[in-house]
Amino acid sequence: MTRRSNAMPPAARRTPSPQRTEDPVARRLRQAATGDQEAFAELYDLMSSRVFGLILRVVRDHHHAEEVTQDVFIEIWRTSARFDPHRGSAQTWMLTMAHHRAVDRVRSLSSLQRQDTTWHRGHGRATSHDSTSELAAAHLDALMVRQALALLPAPQRQALELAYLDGHTYATVSELMQTPVGTTKTRIRTGLQSLRSQLQNPDIIST
């Protein structure tokens, strides 16, 4: 009688599958959703070059690409809790957001260009000099504001930039800066007072 072996045939033996490790981008995105600023900084280091590269290919302008990249990462910080790993990878989620923002910027720039062209056609060459002067003055005003902002203490400057340049509410600025709403309002109010004083005295900015 042939002895029956209890050993399993080689084909039936199962080798333990290697343990899956969480995607480092997804892990840091999940940690950022809890308010972990260090994890968000690491997330930025991991993805900023890819996000910027994608945006630059769409907008084809280095300055606008930098601005959109900053907007994208602020949006990622604000909405990181909405990421659902079951619907796709963290990298895809971030890059999709970056692409949408870049397309929006291109559409906005194209719209402004069309409006400017229509305006010039309607007003003719006689007023082109005045239009150029207005644009130059507006650019100079914006430059003076930037220079005045640079002279403010960092907390006030950051609060003003988030509230007035990026369009965030006081509550959102408080969340981004990790400060109470009352402190944020005080920083913005004090910053605006200092900014107004500096703009009323251009000599302070030019020094």
CORCOR-V658725 format. One record per residue. N is the residue number from 1. OMEGA is omega in whole degrees, -180 to 180 (* if undefined). BURIAL is I if it has 16 or more other ideal C-beta (glycine too) atoms within 10 Angstrom, else O. D_CENTER is the distance of its C-alpha to the mean C-alpha in Angstrom with 1 decimal. Layout:
n = {N:N}
omega = {OMEGA:OMEGA}
burial = {BURIAL:BURIAL}
d_center = {D_CENTER:D_CENTER}
//
This chain:
n = {1:2:3:4:5:6:7:8:9:10:11:12:13:14:15:16:17:18:19:20:21:22:23:24:25:26:27:28:29:30:31:32:33:34:35:36:37:38:39:40:41:42:43:44:45:46:47:48:49:50:51:52:53:54:55:56:57:58:59:60:61:62:63:64:65:66:67:68:69:70:71:72:73:74:75:76:77:78:79:80:81:82:83:84:85:86:87:88:89:90:91:92:93:94:95:96:97:98:99:100:101:102:103:104:105:106:107:108:109:110:111:112:113:114:115:116:117:118:119:120:121:122:123:124:125:126:127:128:129:130:131:132:133:134:135:136:137:138:139:140:141:142:143:144:145:146:147:148:149:150:151:152:153:154:155:156:157:158:159:160:161:162:163:164:165:166:167:168:169:170:171:172:173:174:175:176:177:178:179:180:181:182:183:184:185:186:187:188:189:190:191:192:193:194:195:196:197:198:199:200:201:202:203:204:205:206:207}
omega = {-178:-179:-178:-179:178:-178:179:176:-177:-176:-176:-179:-179:175:-178:-180:-180:-178:-178:178:-178:177:-177:178:179:-179:-179:176:178:179:178:179:178:180:-179:-177:178:178:179:177:178:177:178:179:-178:-167:-173:-178:179:179:180:180:179:-178:-180:179:-179:-174:177:177:-173:-178:179:179:178:-180:-179:178:178:179:-178:-178:172:178:177:179:-177:-171:-176:-180:-179:-178:179:-178:180:-178:179:-178:179:180:179:180:-179:-179:176:177:180:-179:180:179:-180:179:178:180:179:179:179:179:179:180:179:180:178:179:-180:179:179:-180:-179:179:-178:-175:177:-176:-174:-176:-177:-180:179:179:179:179:179:180:180:180:179:179:180:178:180:179:179:178:179:-180:179:177:-177:-179:-179:171:-173:-179:179:-179:-179:180:179:-180:-180:-175:-170:178:-179:173:180:175:177:-179:180:177:178:179:-178:-178:178:179:176:-178:180:178:179:179:179:179:-179:-180:179:179:179:178:179:-180:180:180:-179:-180:176:178:-175:-180:179:-178:-174:-179:*}
burial = {O:O:O:O:O:O:O:O:O:O:O:O:O:O:O:O:O:O:O:O:O:O:O:O:I:I:O:I:I:I:I:I:I:O:O:O:O:O:I:I:O:I:I:I:O:I:I:O:O:O:I:I:O:I:I:I:O:I:I:O:O:O:O:I:I:O:I:I:I:O:I:I:I:O:I:I:I:O:O:I:O:O:I:O:O:O:O:O:O:I:I:O:I:I:I:O:I:I:I:O:I:I:O:O:I:I:O:O:O:O:O:O:O:O:O:O:O:O:O:O:O:O:O:O:O:O:O:O:O:O:O:O:O:O:O:O:O:O:O:O:O:O:O:O:I:O:O:I:I:O:O:I:O:O:I:I:I:I:I:I:I:I:I:I:O:I:O:I:O:O:O:I:I:I:I:I:O:O:I:O:O:O:O:I:I:O:I:I:O:I:I:I:O:I:I:O:O:I:O:O:O:O:O:O:I:O:O}
d_center = {77.4:74.1:71.8:68.5:65.5:62.8:60.2:57.4:57.4:54.7:52.8:52.5:51.2:47.6:45.5:42.7:39.4:36.8:34.5:31.1:28.3:24.9:22.1:20.3:16.9:18.0:19.7:16.8:14.6:17.7:18.1:14.6:15.6:18.4:16.4:17.1:14.9:16.8:16.2:12.4:12.9:15.2:12.9:10.4:13.7:14.9:12.2:10.1:13.0:13.5:10.1:10.3:14.0:13.6:11.4:13.8:16.7:15.8:14.9:17.4:16.1:14.8:13.4:11.6:10.3:8.9:7.3:6.0:4.9:3.1:2.1:3.1:3.5:4.0:5.6:7.3:8.5:9.8:11.4:12.5:16.0:16.2:16.3:19.9:21.3:24.3:22.4:21.0:19.4:16.2:15.3:16.2:14.2:10.9:12.1:13.3:10.1:8.7:12.1:12.2:9.2:11.0:14.3:13.4:12.6:15.9:17.7:16.7:17.8:20.9:21.8:21.7:23.8:26.3:26.6:27.3:29.9:31.5:31.8:33.5:35.9:36.9:37.5:39.0:39.3:41.0:37.8:35.5:36.1:35.1:31.9:31.0:31.9:29.7:26.7:27.5:28.0:24.7:23.0:25.1:24.2:20.5:21.4:23.5:20.9:18.6:21.7:22.7:19.4:19.8:23.2:22.1:22.1:18.8:18.5:19.3:17.0:13.9:15.2:15.8:12.5:10.8:13.7:14.7:12.1:9.2:12.0:12.0:15.5:17.5:17.5:13.8:13.6:16.6:15.0:12.0:14.6:17.3:19.8:22.3:21.7:24.7:23.4:20.1:22.3:24.6:21.9:20.6:24.2:25.4:22.6:23.4:27.0:26.5:24.4:27.1:29.8:28.2:27.7:31.3:32.5:30.9:33.1:30.9:27.9:29.9:31.5}
//
